[in-house]
Amino acid sequence: MKIVDEGRPTWFISPMFDQAKKISIEANSILLGYRMKPGVHIAENELLRSIQHCNNVDDVAHLLADFTHRSYAVEEALKCLASDI
């Protein structure tokens, strides 16, 4: 989410970068983000449509839960990688 000069929040979904990236933003900007776990699938259009009307941080967490998921195969693979097998 980005707010410029105390204006209305603008919500967006950025890609998962594999390295640091330099960006330019307007002066007096506030950025707030939520880090997703690896392998998360996001229903981007639906999430962005719903989150535009959200003013409460707790509601954002619920919307993220509603419009994101990880497959069982990804969960299993990540558990395997984290173990000493």
C-alpha positions in Angstrom: 0.0 0.0 0.0 1.3 3.5 -0.8 0.0 6.8 0.6 1.4 10.1 -0.8 0.9 13.3 1.1 -1.8 11.9 3.4 -3.9 11.0 0.4 -6.0 7.9 -0.2 -4.1 4.6 0.0 -3.2 2.9 -3.3 -3.0 -0.9 -3.0 -0.9 -2.9 -5.4 0.8 -6.4 -5.6 4.5 -6.4 -6.4 6.3 -9.4 -7.8 8.7 -11.4 -5.6 12.1 -10.2 -6.5 15.2 -12.4 -6.1 17.4 -9.4 -5.3 17.3 -5.9 -4.1 15.9 -3.4 -6.5 16.2 0.4 -6.5 12.9 2.2 -6.9 11.8 5.8 -7.1 8.9 7.2 -5.0 7.3 10.5 -4.5 8.4 12.7 -1.6 6.3 12.3 1.6 5.3 8.7 0.7 4.4 6.0 3.1 4.7 2.4 2.0 3.3 -0.6 3.9 3.6 -4.2 2.8 2.8 -7.8 3.7 5.4 -10.5 3.0 3.9 -13.7 1.7 5.4 -17.2 2.2 7.1 -18.9 -0.7 4.7 -20.6 -3.2 1.7 -18.5 -2.3 -0.9 -18.1 -5.1 -2.7 -14.8 -5.0 -6.1 -14.1 -6.6 -4.8 -10.7 -7.5 -7.8 -9.1 -9.2 -10.3 -10.3 -6.5 -8.0 -9.2 -3.7 -7.3 -5.8 -5.1 -11.0 -5.2 -5.8 -11.9 -6.1 -2.1 -9.0 -4.4 -0.4 -9.7 -1.0 -2.0 -12.5 -0.4 0.5 -10.6 -1.7 3.5 -9.6 0.8 6.3 -8.8 -1.6 9.1 -5.5 -3.6 9.4 -7.3 -6.6 10.9 -9.6 -6.7 7.8 -6.5 -6.8 5.5 -5.3 -9.9 7.3 -8.6 -11.6 6.7 -8.7 -10.6 3.1 -5.2 -12.0 2.6 -6.3 -15.2 4.1 -9.4 -15.3 1.8 -7.6 -14.6 -1.4 -4.3 -16.5 -1.0 -3.4 -20.2 -0.8 -0.5 -22.6 -1.0 -0.9 -26.0 -2.5 -0.3 -29.1 -0.4 2.6 -30.1 -2.7 4.4 -26.8 -2.0 3.8 -27.2 1.8 5.2 -30.7 1.7 8.3 -29.7 -0.4 9.1 -26.8 2.0 8.8 -29.1 5.0 11.1 -31.6 3.3 13.7 -28.8 2.5 13.6 -27.6 6.1 14.3 -31.1 7.5 17.6 -33.0 7.6 16.3 -35.8 5.3 
